[in-house]
């Protein structure tokens, strides 16, 4: 089972073969990124990551997995 809080931190990848465990909202999210590893000991070279917490993210959009921000 995927820990979504840990996944959202952006340091834990989900192999492409386990992508069925990600919530549907992840596939609509601008922060879902893929990376390919070329090392030979990795069984599944493609991984999904959540880039929401990455400092160099390209967008400031609100992710669909979080509640909407409170109006000020």
N, C-alpha and C positions, 0 to 999 in steps of 0.2 A: 504494500500500500504506500502511496506517495504522500509524504508530509508536505502539504501545500505551503505552509509557512516557511519551511526550509527551502522549498523550490523557489518561492518568491524572493528569497535572499540572493538568488542568482549564483550561488556557489555550488549547487547540486544539480547535475544534469539527469535527464530522463532519456534512456535509450529509445531510439525510434521504435524498436520492437515492443516497448512498453507504453507507447503513446496513447493506447486505449485507456490507460489509467488517469490521464489528464482530464480535467473537466472540459466540457464543450466550450465554455467561455474562453479558454486559453487559445483556441484556434481562431477566435475573433479579435484577439488582443494584439496591439502593435508591439508589445514587449516580448512576444514569443520569438526566439531566435534559434537557429540551428548551427551546430558546429560539427565539422568532420575531423576525426582524428586519424592520422595516417600511420600510427604505430601499429606494429604487427600483433601485439598481444591483446588488443581490444576486439572483443567478439562482434560488437555492433559499433561501427565507426561513427554513426550519426547520433547526435544527442540534442535534445531540446533543452533550452535554458530560458529562464525568465530574466529579462534585462531591466525590470522595473527599478531595481535598486542600484544599477550600474551608474557611476557618475558621468559617463560619456554617452548616455542614451540620447537618441536623436529626436525624441518627442517628449512633450510634457503632458500628453493625454492621460486621462484618468483610466486605469485598468478596469475592465468589466467585472473582475472578481472581487473588487473592494466596494464597500458601500459608498454612495456618492458623498462628496465633501459637504460639510455643513455650510450653509449660507451665512455670511457674516453680516 
